[in-house]
Amino acid sequence: MKHKLIQAIGAGFVAATSGAFAGDVTVIPVSEPEPCGDWCDTLKNIGTVYKDKENPFIQEVKFFGRAHQQWGHTDGETGGTDFHEEGDELRRLRFGTSVKFLNGFQLKARANFENGGFRSTSIRYSGFDELNLEYDIGDVAGFEDVTVGYGRYKVAFGGEEHESSKKIKTVERSLINNFYAPDRATGVLIEAERSDVDFTLGVFTVDGDPETFGQWNGGIAYYGSLAFEAGEGDVTLDLLINDATAEESEVIDYEWASSATFETEVGGFDLFTNATYGETHAGDNVYGIVIMPSKELIEDKLEAVVRYQWARSSGADLLRPQSRNTRNAAGLDGVNIPRGDEHHSIYGGLNYFVCGHNAKLMTGVEFETVDGGDADTDATTLWLAARMYF
């Protein structure tokens, strides 16, 4: 019953918000493109179906979605055994809606509709992504733009995770990012600004379920993030502390982790650097760095990107290649890849912007190795991807 109730609230909210404006309320499109006008502008603006700041009840209604399709071919070898496979995947298919109402509240819901995974893709409702209610308090105690929210959130831990999948420069984020990225978590999130510093604080239950909100009958995790300008660039500092046992933890698989990110411009290149360090429940450490320069070769059309990542675990062999695409390819050939204590990867790719990040094509080549313990793996993956959102 609990699952059905949550599904009814979220999926119904995503699918039927527009019906709430039947009757005397006139829905006014934000923009009305010409019949043969710019399709790119239409893609960017089509989601906002109602906007009226003077309306005391409903100020804005917006629909949004993203569709990410990708294909990968991997050739690899582990422990003297070769593997090579290729396949496509509907990586993300998400639709949602947000409503701003009563001059301060915003209700947002988003659901996943991709199902199956690598070489087994189907379109079907597969669970919630986010569902939360936030209230914009305004200025409080010297802090500006204070918002308080409760619900199911994506916890943006780590520099790559702070960037939405709509705008990431590589087909997949790095291994060290994905090792520490929490699953969707239920809790309270507070955001504010003071003296040009953005503050984010969160308290989350470590209980999780792909279909429901987490229950507050187990451990708790605490999240903090600071973002500010320094040294001619942007700095983001993250800390996540999991005050729960390994048995209680369902959305966070470690005891604590910290991350520092610096983004700047050097010689005409955008430069992203990140360092992450954390500890598992067993007392083992996992840490690593990401260095990612990128540059527009053709302004607003063609971008080149290179990413190097190094990760290491101490105390136990905890690292293995990412499931996309290396482990997927090995699994199809019946090859098991053991864990090791050191992971290197280098990615080089091109991004072609058909309509900015709203519609783009991506291609890349990634080489990765895992060593230590029983691991002796190397693999090369060719990536092709198409990304769209509105």
C-alpha positions as a printed Julia matrix, in Angstrom:
390×3 Matrix{Float64}:
   0.0     0.0     0.0
   2.82    2.4     0.86
   4.45    1.84   -2.55
   1.19    2.4    -4.39
   0.52    5.61   -2.48
   3.92    7.09   -3.26
   3.61    6.09   -6.91
   0.2     7.7    -7.11
   1.47   10.96   -5.61
   4.6    11.27   -7.73
   3.66    9.71  -11.05
   0.26   11.38  -10.99
   1.87   14.73  -10.23
   4.26   14.32  -13.17
   1.57   13.24  -15.6
  -1.41   15.37  -14.68
  -0.29   18.8   -13.47
  -1.59   20.54  -16.55
  -5.09   19.32  -15.79
  -5.18   21.45  -12.67
  -5.65   24.56  -14.76
  -8.89   23.59  -16.43
 -11.87   25.86  -15.96
 -11.55   29.6   -15.48
  -7.72   29.73  -15.47
  -6.12   30.63  -18.79
  -2.8    28.94  -19.49
  -0.55   31.44  -21.25
   2.56   30.07  -22.99
   5.75   31.91  -22.06
   6.74   32.11  -25.7
   4.85   31.48  -28.91
   7.34   30.59  -31.65
   6.4    31.1   -35.27
   5.2    27.94  -37.07
   8.5    27.77  -38.95
  10.55   29.5   -36.3
  13.66   28.44  -34.46
  13.17   24.86  -33.24
  16.06   25.3   -30.82
  14.32   28.16  -29.01
  11.18   26.04  -28.95
  13.09   23.17  -27.34
  14.5    25.48  -24.68
  11.19   27.16  -23.86
   8.5    24.59  -24.52
   8.55   23.2   -20.98
   7.26   26.37  -19.32
   3.51   26.23  -19.96
   2.35   28.85  -17.47
   4.02   31.83  -15.8
   2.38   34.73  -13.99
   4.18   36.34  -11.05
   1.1    38.41  -10.26
  -1.1    35.38   -9.67
  -1.31   34.91   -5.88
  -1.95   31.17   -6.15
   0.05   29.66   -9.05
   3.12   31.52  -10.3
   4.67   28.96  -12.67
   4.12   25.51  -14.1
   6.96   23.81  -15.92
   7.44   20.39  -17.5
  10.92   19.04  -18.15
  12.58   15.91  -19.39
  15.76   14.37  -20.73
  16.55   11.49  -23.09
  20.09   10.08  -23.21
  20.95    7.29  -25.64
  24.46    5.84  -25.91
  26.46    3.06  -27.52
  29.78    1.59  -26.51
  32.27   -0.9   -27.9
  34.81   -2.32  -25.42
  37.92   -4.39  -25.99
  39.64   -5.58  -22.85
  41.79   -8.18  -21.13
  41.89   -9.39  -17.55
  44.24  -11.99  -16.17
  45.15  -13.18  -19.66
  41.53  -13.55  -20.8
  40.25  -11.32  -23.61
  36.75   -9.9   -23.9
  35.09   -7.62  -26.43
  31.46   -6.64  -26.78
  29.35   -3.74  -27.93
  25.85   -2.53  -27.29
  23.51    0.38  -26.83
  21.61    1.64  -23.82
  18.86    4.12  -23.09
  20.95    5.68  -20.35
  18.35    8.11  -19.01
  14.72    8.83  -19.8
  13.23   11.15  -17.2
  10.17   13.35  -17.15
   8.94   15.66  -14.46
   7.15   18.82  -13.53
   7.51   21.67  -11.07
   4.93   24.09   -9.74
   5.69   27.38   -7.99
   2.76   28.48   -5.85
   1.7    30.73   -2.96
   4.66   33.06   -3.57
   7.4    30.94   -2.07
   6.62   27.24   -2.42
   7.9    24.93   -5.16
   6.86   21.31   -5.61
   9.04   19.26   -7.95
   8.68   15.65   -9.11
  10.67   13.61  -11.6
  10.38    9.95  -12.58
  12.52    7.45  -14.48
  11.21    5.63  -17.54
  14.28    3.76  -18.78
  14.39    0.07  -17.98
  16.63   -2.9   -18.7
  20.08   -1.42  -19.21
  22.9    -2.45  -21.54
  21.61   -4.31  -24.64
  18.26   -4.77  -22.93
  16.62   -1.38  -23.12
  12.89   -0.8   -22.8
  10.72    2.19  -22.0
   8.68    1.69  -18.85
   8.12    3.48  -15.57
  10.96    2.28  -13.33
  10.82    4.49  -10.23
  11.14    7.94   -8.77
  14.13   10.14   -9.32
  13.24   13.1    -7.09
  10.15   14.36   -5.27
  10.43   17.32   -2.9
   8.74   20.44   -1.6
  10.74   23.63   -0.94
   9.93   27.0     0.55
  11.84   30.21   -0.21
  12.12   32.0     3.14
  14.11   34.95    1.79
  16.71   36.74    3.93
  17.2    35.42    7.47
  19.84   36.25   10.13
  22.28   37.77    7.66
  21.81   34.99    5.09
  20.26   35.66    1.69
  17.95   33.54   -0.47
  17.34   30.94    2.21
  15.34   27.91    1.05
  14.25   24.92    3.09
  13.03   21.69    1.53
  12.02   18.16    2.35
  11.74   15.1     0.16
  13.72   12.75   -2.02
  16.87   14.42   -3.38
  19.92   13.84   -5.5
  22.77   14.6    -3.06
  25.38   16.46   -5.12
  28.58   15.15   -3.54
  31.74   15.65   -5.6
  32.67   18.08   -8.36
  31.38   15.99  -11.26
  28.14   15.23   -9.43
  27.42   18.94   -8.96
  27.06   19.18  -12.76
  23.78   17.8   -14.04
  23.94   14.83  -16.4
  22.34   17.2   -18.93
  25.62   19.12  -19.15
  28.46   16.75  -18.28
  31.32   16.84  -20.78
  32.03   13.08  -20.83
  29.67   10.24  -21.65
  30.1     8.82  -18.12
  31.41   10.4   -14.93
  34.64    9.07  -13.42
  34.99    5.99  -11.23
  35.97    7.94   -8.09
  32.87   10.12   -8.5
  30.58    7.13   -8.89
  32.2     5.32   -5.96
  31.11    8.11   -3.6
  27.92    9.39   -5.25
  24.99    8.54   -2.92
  21.76    7.05   -4.16
  18.7     9.27   -3.98
  18.16   10.14   -0.32
  15.24   11.39    1.76
  15.76   14.32    4.08
  15.9    18.04    4.78
  17.94   20.35    2.54
  18.76   23.97    3.38
  20.41   26.39    0.94
  21.54   29.96    1.6
  24.07   32.61    0.58
  26.22   34.96    2.65
  29.2    37.13    1.68
  29.31   35.57   -1.81
  29.49   32.06   -0.37
  26.78   29.51   -1.2
  25.96   27.19    1.7
  24.13   23.86    1.48
  23.27   21.72    4.49
  21.43   18.44    4.47
  20.24   15.81    6.94
  19.21   12.5     5.34
  18.07    9.09    6.42
  20.28    6.28    5.12
  17.21    4.11    4.57
  16.36    3.9     0.9
  13.95    2.37   -1.58
  13.64    3.05   -5.33
   9.87    3.43   -4.99
   9.39    5.37   -1.76
  10.69    7.93    0.67
  13.23    6.6     3.16
  12.1     5.85    6.69
  13.61    7.54    9.77
  14.09    4.35   11.76
  17.83    3.88   11.24
  20.99    5.9    10.79
  21.38    9.49    9.64
  23.82   11.15    7.23
  24.93   14.79    7.36
  25.89   16.72    4.24
  27.54   20.12    3.85
  28.77   22.06    0.83
  30.41   25.45    0.29
  30.84   27.19   -3.07
  32.76   30.42   -3.58
  35.2    32.24   -5.86
  38.92   32.14   -5.13
  42.18   32.31   -7.08
  40.47   33.39  -10.32
  38.22   30.36  -10.24
  35.34   28.6    -8.51
  35.84   26.4    -5.45
  33.41   23.75   -4.18
  33.99   21.9    -0.91
  31.83   18.92    0.11
  31.67   16.8     3.25
  29.4    13.84    3.93
  29.32   12.01    7.28
  27.34    8.8     7.64
  26.38    8.2    11.28
  25.1     4.67   10.65
  26.29    1.1    10.59
  27.1    -0.75    7.39
  23.95   -2.84    7.85
  21.75    0.27    8.15
  23.26    2.11    5.19
  21.27    1.67    1.98
  21.91    4.93    0.11
  25.5     5.63    1.29
  28.08    2.82    1.3
  30.83    4.47    3.34
  31.42    6.19    6.68
  32.57    9.61    5.5
  33.98   11.39    2.46
  35.32   14.81    1.49
  35.74   16.47   -1.88
  37.44   19.65   -3.14
  36.88   21.02   -6.64
  38.51   23.95   -8.42
  37.35   25.22  -11.81
  39.19   27.93  -13.7
  40.48   28.98  -17.12
  44.1    28.46  -18.16
  45.42   29.51  -21.55
  42.01   29.45  -23.19
  41.13   26.05  -21.67
  38.45   25.42  -19.08
  40.16   23.38  -16.37
  38.33   21.19  -13.86
  40.27   19.57  -11.01
  38.89   17.49   -8.17
  40.33   15.58   -5.21
  38.27   13.12   -3.15
  39.14   11.24    0.04
  36.96    9.04    2.25
  36.72    6.0     4.49
  34.57    2.89    4.38
  32.8     1.32    7.37
  35.66   -1.18    7.6
  38.23    1.62    7.97
  39.65    1.35    4.44
  40.45    4.53    2.53
  39.51    5.31   -1.07
  40.85    8.47   -2.68
  41.62    9.93   -6.07
  41.97   12.91   -8.39
  40.3    14.04  -11.6
  41.88   16.51  -14.04
  39.71   17.58  -16.97
  40.68   20.32  -19.46
  38.27   21.27  -22.23
  38.15   23.83  -25.01
  35.7    25.0   -27.65
  37.24   24.37  -31.07
  34.28   26.04  -32.8
  32.44   28.54  -30.61
  29.12   27.17  -29.35
  29.4    24.18  -31.71
  32.37   21.87  -31.14
  34.16   21.14  -27.87
  37.17   18.94  -27.14
  37.64   17.39  -23.7
  40.28   15.24  -22.01
  39.88   13.65  -18.57
  42.47   11.85  -16.49
  41.44   10.03  -13.33
  43.5     8.16  -10.73
  41.96    6.33   -7.79
  43.46    4.16   -5.06
  42.19    2.13   -2.1
  44.27    1.28    0.95
  43.58   -1.6     3.31
  41.51   -3.64    0.86
  41.03   -4.14   -2.87
  37.89   -2.09   -3.52
  38.25   -0.79   -7.07
  37.12   -2.3   -10.35
  36.22   -0.88  -13.76
  32.88    0.82  -14.16
  29.87   -1.24  -15.15
  29.44    0.98  -18.21
  30.95   -0.3   -20.41
  33.82   -2.53  -19.27
  32.09   -4.78  -16.75
  29.0    -5.05  -18.95
  31.14   -6.19  -21.88
  33.12   -8.65  -19.77
  29.96  -10.07  -18.25
  28.47  -10.8   -21.66
  31.56  -12.86  -22.46
  31.35  -14.65  -19.12
  34.48  -12.97  -17.75
  34.7   -11.9   -14.11
  36.83   -8.85  -13.33
  38.4    -8.96   -9.85
  38.81   -5.89   -7.66
  42.14   -4.14   -7.26
  43.62   -1.23   -5.34
  44.54    1.17   -8.15
  42.56    2.51  -11.11
  43.7     4.77  -13.93
  41.6     6.06  -16.79
  42.04    8.6   -19.56
  39.22    9.86  -21.76
  39.38   11.98  -24.9
  36.31   13.14  -26.75
  34.41   15.64  -28.85
  31.01   17.2   -28.16
  28.97   18.67  -31.01
  26.26   21.09  -29.89
  23.23   20.98  -32.18
  21.29   23.22  -29.76
  23.66   23.91  -26.88
  23.37   21.26  -24.16
  19.67   20.91  -25.03
  20.61   18.73  -28.0
  24.14   17.45  -28.54
  26.16   14.54  -29.92
  29.1    13.08  -28.0
  31.92   10.76  -28.94
  34.91    9.63  -26.93
  37.54    6.98  -26.33
  38.37    5.84  -22.8
  41.27    3.64  -21.67
  41.33    2.27  -18.13
  43.4    -0.11  -16.02
  42.89   -1.81  -12.65
  45.85   -3.33  -10.77
  46.65   -4.75   -7.33
  45.58   -7.93   -5.58
  44.2   -10.37   -8.14
  43.42   -7.59  -10.62
  45.28   -7.11  -13.87
  42.77   -5.51  -16.2
  42.93   -3.05  -19.07
  40.15   -2.03  -21.43
  39.42    0.49  -24.16
  35.91    1.76  -24.87
  34.67    3.73  -27.87
  31.67    5.85  -26.93
  28.9     7.42  -29.03
  26.02    9.27  -27.41
  23.07   11.52  -28.18
  21.72   13.78  -25.43
  18.59   15.93  -25.35
  16.62   17.79  -22.71
  13.9    20.41  -22.51
